[in-house]
């Protein structure tokens, strides 16, 4: 198996998603027919990863048009705007979700789309374009990263940023995949990524399919491997990059960046430009999603804490820009000072 499609549009007016909660033990595809169902799937992490949830939201809006009961374009546009607000509430941190919805609604609020059929066609064309662009962007990120990955490199990766977190191919994990495909003989150390174990469940699953040599390690072991075993670089994804380079990513990324800095290991963020948010000055302004306590107090169905244990469960943390060596996008590689390099990158149309 060489690739995964986390989200797909079926011609019968259905969005199909690979249920990532069931991996690696079961491969189950769920089908959705309403935007509300798609929003719930995003919130419940049936689908996760910033690029993937952006594409899922775009297809969720297509469902509104496909199953509308309105008989006028005006009525459908009202319904689309209501669905857009529902989808925006699904998860607050990943900027790709809002970017994809804004892009869709900018297209669908066009007064020239004056029939149900025109809105349906425009929605599907725009959503399919978002999905196709994501695959091309991921591969270009990988190509831009290749000069930074030495032959025989040992690479630490956090969370899951592969095909399962995107439409296909992947961002940070796509870099590891491309290095392997180019014969660089890379070796991946995969943070298990508590509490939902996206590294141990999903990244390990993908790397097995691709034939990339790897080991899963507990999140707290990265410093040990850097100091004792030797690590050439860390590469992670991003859910939002602020204008100054501060980066929100899966909880535990900040810890990994600090340990990498202490051990002199380059720390790279792989992010499409849709994840770079110049309207957010610093990481202090990024809203951090708080997830349910159950994710921490249980592993699977087994409760590991005493009853009524207080829990803090932020889904993300913010890595200060001072710990980031470079940010790799499809438009190029940005280096400090990020205030200048990211602005220049985003101006490079």
C-alpha positions in Angstrom: 0.0 0.0 0.0 1.7 3.2 -1.2 -0.8 5.9 -0.3 -3.8 6.7 1.8 -6.8 8.9 1.0 -8.0 10.3 4.3 -11.1 11.9 2.7 -12.8 11.4 -0.7 -15.9 12.6 -2.5 -18.2 10.0 -3.9 -20.3 10.9 -6.9 -23.5 9.9 -5.1 -23.2 12.9 -2.8 -21.3 11.3 0.0 -18.0 12.1 1.8 -16.0 9.1 2.7 -13.4 9.2 5.5 -10.9 6.7 6.8 -11.8 6.4 10.5 -8.4 7.0 12.0 -9.6 6.2 15.5 -9.7 2.5 14.5 -6.2 2.2 13.1 -4.0 0.2 13.0 -6.2 -2.7 13.9 -9.2 -2.0 11.7 -9.5 -0.2 8.3 -13.0 1.3 8.3 -14.4 3.9 6.0 -17.3 6.0 7.3 -19.7 7.8 4.9 -21.3 11.2 5.6 -24.2 13.0 3.9 -24.5 16.3 5.9 -22.1 19.1 6.9 -23.1 18.5 10.6 -21.9 14.9 10.4 -18.6 16.1 8.9 -18.2 18.7 11.6 -18.8 16.0 14.2 -16.2 13.7 12.5 -13.7 16.5 12.6 -14.3 17.2 16.3 -14.2 13.5 17.2 -11.0 13.0 15.3 -12.3 10.5 12.8 -10.2 12.7 10.5 -7.3 14.8 11.8 -4.4 16.7 10.6 -4.7 20.3 9.5 -4.7 19.9 5.7 -7.1 16.9 5.9 -9.7 18.6 8.0 -9.6 21.6 5.7 -10.4 19.3 2.7 -13.0 17.6 4.8 -14.8 20.9 5.6 -14.7 21.8 1.9 -16.4 18.6 1.0 -18.8 19.1 3.9 -20.0 22.2 2.2 -20.5 20.3 -1.0 -22.9 18.0 0.9 -25.1 21.0 1.6 -25.6 21.7 -2.0 -26.0 18.0 -3.0 -28.8 17.4 -0.5 -30.5 20.9 -0.2 -34.2 21.2 0.0 -34.2 24.8 -1.2 -35.4 25.6 -4.6 -33.5 28.9 -5.0 -29.9 29.9 -5.1 -30.5 32.5 -2.4 -31.9 29.9 0.0 -29.0 27.6 -0.6 -26.5 30.3 0.0 -28.1 31.0 3.4 -27.9 27.3 4.2 -24.2 27.2 3.1 -23.3 30.1 5.3 -25.0 28.4 8.3 -23.2 25.2 7.6 -19.9 27.1 7.3 -20.3 28.4 10.8 -21.1 24.9 12.1 -17.9 23.6 10.5 -15.8 26.5 11.9 -16.7 25.3 15.5 -15.4 21.8 15.0 -11.8 22.5 16.1 -10.3 25.9 16.9 -6.5 25.7 16.4 -5.8 24.5 12.9 -5.9 27.5 10.6 -6.4 25.3 7.5 -10.0 24.6 8.6 -10.8 28.3 8.5 -8.8 28.9 5.3 -10.6 26.2 3.4 -14.1 27.3 4.6 -13.3 31.0 3.7 -12.0 29.9 0.3 -15.2 27.9 -0.4 -17.5 30.7 0.8 -15.7 33.4 -1.1 -16.5 31.3 -4.2 -20.1 30.3 -3.2 -21.2 33.8 -2.2 -20.6 35.0 -5.8 -23.9 36.6 -7.0 -23.2 35.2 -10.5 -24.0 31.7 -9.1 -27.7 32.2 -9.5 -29.0 28.7 -9.6 -28.8 25.5 -7.5 -27.0 23.7 -10.2 -24.4 26.5 -10.5 -23.7 26.5 -6.8 -23.4 22.7 -6.7 -20.9 22.6 -9.6 -18.9 25.5 -8.1 -18.7 23.9 -4.7 -17.5 20.6 -6.0 -15.0 22.1 -8.3 -13.5 24.3 -5.6 -13.4 21.4 -3.0 -11.7 19.1 -5.5 -9.2 21.8 -6.3 -8.4 22.2 -2.6 -7.8 18.4 -2.3 -5.6 18.2 -5.5 -3.6 21.2 -4.5 -2.8 19.7 -1.1 -1.2 16.6 -2.7 0.9 18.8 -5.0 1.9 21.1 -2.2 3.0 18.2 0.0 5.3 16.8 -2.6 6.8 20.2 -3.2 7.5 20.5 0.5 9.3 17.2 0.3 11.4 18.4 -2.6 12.3 21.6 -0.9 13.4 19.7 2.2 15.7 17.2 0.4 18.9 19.3 0.6 18.4 19.4 4.4 18.3 15.6 4.9 21.7 13.9 4.7 22.1 10.4 3.5 21.7 7.9 6.3 20.0 10.4 8.6 18.3 9.5 11.8 15.1 11.6 12.1 12.8 12.2 15.0 9.1 12.7 14.0 6.3 13.7 16.3 2.6 12.9 16.0 1.3 12.0 12.5 1.8 14.2 9.4 1.6 11.7 6.6 -1.1 10.7 4.1 -3.5 10.2 7.0 -3.1 13.8 8.1 -3.4 15.3 4.6 -5.3 14.4 1.5 -2.4 12.2 0.4 1.5 12.0 0.8 2.1 14.1 3.9 4.1 17.1 5.1 6.8 16.3 7.7 6.3 12.5 7.3 6.2 13.2 3.5 9.8 14.4 3.8 10.8 11.2 5.4 8.9 9.2 2.8 10.5 11.1 0.0 14.0 10.7 1.4 13.4 7.0 1.6 12.1 6.9 -2.0 15.2 8.7 -3.1 17.4 6.1 -1.5 18.8 8.2 1.3 18.6 5.2 3.8 16.9 7.3 6.5 15.8 5.9 9.9 12.8 7.3 11.7 12.4 7.6 15.5 8.6 8.0 16.0 7.3 9.7 19.2 4.3 7.7 20.4 2.6 11.0 20.9 0.4 10.8 24.0 -2.5 10.9 24.7 -4.0 9.7 21.5 -0.9 7.9 20.3 -1.0 9.2 16.7 2.7 8.3 16.4 2.5 4.8 17.7 -0.8 4.0 15.9 -0.8 6.0 12.7 2.8 7.0 11.8 4.1 3.5 12.6 1.3 2.1 10.4 2.2 4.4 7.5 6.0 3.7 7.7 5.4 0.0 7.7 3.4 0.4 4.5 6.2 2.5 2.9 9.0 0.2 4.1 10.8 2.9 6.0 13.0 1.6 8.9 11.8 3.0 12.2 11.4 2.6 15.9 8.6 3.9 18.1 9.8 5.6 21.3 8.0 7.1 24.2 7.7 10.9 24.1 10.1 11.4 27.0 12.9 9.4 25.4 13.8 11.8 22.6 16.5 13.5 24.7 18.1 10.1 25.5 18.3 9.2 21.9 19.8 12.5 20.9 22.4 12.3 23.5 23.3 8.6 23.4 22.3 7.3 20.0 22.7 10.4 17.8 20.0 12.2 15.8 20.5 14.3 12.7 17.3 16.3 12.7 13.8 16.6 13.9 10.9 17.3 11.6 7.3 18.1 12.7 4.2 19.5 11.1 2.1 22.5 12.2 -1.5 23.5 12.8 -0.8 27.2 12.7 2.4 29.3 12.2 2.3 32.8 13.6 3.9 35.8 11.8 6.9 35.6 14.0 7.5 31.9 13.5 5.9 30.6 16.7 4.3 27.3 15.8 1.3 25.5 17.2 1.5 21.7 16.8 0.5 18.6 18.6 1.2 18.7 22.4 4.8 17.6 23.1 6.3 19.5 20.1 7.6 22.3 22.4 9.3 19.7 24.6 10.9 18.1 21.6 12.1 21.4 20.3 13.7 22.4 23.6 15.6 19.1 23.9 16.7 19.4 20.2 18.1 22.9 20.9 19.9 21.6 24.0 21.5 18.8 21.9 22.3 20.9 18.9 19.9 19.0 16.6 18.3 21.0 13.8 14.5 21.3 14.3 12.4 21.8 11.2 8.7 22.6 10.8 7.0 21.4 7.6 4.0 23.5 6.8 2.1 24.5 3.7 1.6 28.2 3.3 -2.1 27.7 4.1 -0.9 27.0 7.7 1.1 30.2 7.9 -1.1 32.9 9.5 0.4 36.4 9.1 -2.7 37.8 10.8 -1.6 36.2 14.1 1.4 38.1 15.4 2.8 35.6 17.8 1.9 32.2 19.3 0.4 33.9 22.4 -2.7 34.7 20.2 -3.3 31.1 19.1 -6.3 29.5 20.7 -5.3 26.1 22.2 -8.0 23.4 22.0 -8.7 21.6 25.3 -9.7 18.0 24.8 -11.8 15.7 27.0 -10.2 14.2 30.2 -11.1 10.7 29.1 -8.3 10.8 26.5 -5.8 11.0 29.3 -7.4 8.9 32.0 -7.9 5.9 29.7 -5.9 3.9 27.2 -8.4 2.3 24.9 -11.2 1.2 27.3 -8.9 0.7 30.3 -8.9 3.5 32.9 -5.4 4.1 34.2 -6.1 6.8 36.8 -8.1 6.8 40.0 -11.7 7.9 39.7 -12.3 11.7 39.7 -8.7 12.5 38.8 -8.3 16.1 37.7 -6.9 16.4 34.1 -5.5 19.0 31.9 -5.5 17.9 28.2 -4.4 20.6 25.7 -4.4 19.2 22.2 -1.5 21.5 21.1 1.3 23.6 22.4 3.2 26.5 20.9 6.9 26.2 20.1 8.7 29.6 20.3 10.4 30.6 17.0 13.8 30.7 18.7 13.8 26.9 18.8 13.0 26.4 15.1 15.8 26.0 12.7 13.7 26.6 9.6 10.1 26.4 8.3 9.8 24.3 5.1 6.9 25.2 2.8 6.0 24.6 -0.8 7.2 28.1 -1.7 10.6 27.6 -0.2 12.5 27.4 3.1 12.2 30.2 5.6 15.0 30.9 8.1 15.2 33.3 11.1 14.3 36.1 11.4 10.9 34.7 10.6 9.1 38.0 10.6 10.9 38.9 7.4 11.3 35.5 5.8 7.7 34.3 6.3 6.4 37.6 4.9 8.7 37.3 1.9 7.6 33.7 1.4 3.9 34.6 1.5 4.5 37.4 -1.0 6.1 35.0 -3.4 3.1 34.2 -5.6 
